[in-house]
Amino acid sequence: MEKKGLINSVQEARLMKELRNEIVHEYLIEGISELFSEICRFCPILLKMVESTQNYARKIKG
């Protein structure tokens, strides 16, 4: 995915996957503000991945 330009780095993708897992398993209010901050930090990166994936799909579709 990195070679095709869909993601900037494998490390970022892994961190977002870990964050997703934290979100799914977060049942306590404690620490929720830190979790929200992490989500906000990754939003621009995720939106860029979506854009890159859409562009790639258009390119291969022709």
N, C-alpha and C positions, 0 to 999 in steps of 0.2 A: 504494500500500500504506500509505503514511503517512496519507493522508486517511481510509482505512477503519479506521484504528487497529490495523493489523496489526504495524506497527513504530513505534518511537519517533522514529527519524530515519533518513533515507536515508544519512547519514554513518556511523552505526553499522552499518548493513547492509553498506555498502561495506567498512568496516574488517574485518568478520567474513568477508566474501568473500576479502579479501586474506589474512587469517589462514588460511583454509581452503587457499588456494593454497600458502602457506608450508608447511603441514602435509604436503600431498601431495608436495611437492618437497624435503622435508627428509630427506636421506640421511646427514647427519653428526651425530655426537653433540655436536659443538661448538655451543654456543648453545641446547641443548635445554631447559635450565632456564628461560631467558627465554621460549622458545616456550610452555612449559608454563604459566608465569605469565600470559601473554596469553590462553591458552585458559581458564584459571580465571577471569580477569577478565570474559570474555564469556559464560560459562555462565549466569549469572542473566538476562542480557539475552536470550539465545537461548531460554531456558525461558519467559520472558515472551512472546516472539514466538509460540512454539508455543501457549501458552494463548490468546493473542489470536486466533490463526488458528482454533483449534478453536471458540472462542466465535462468531466471525464465521460459520464454516461452519454451526454449529447455527442461528444466526439466519436465514441465507438459506435453509436447508433447510426451516425452519418447524416 
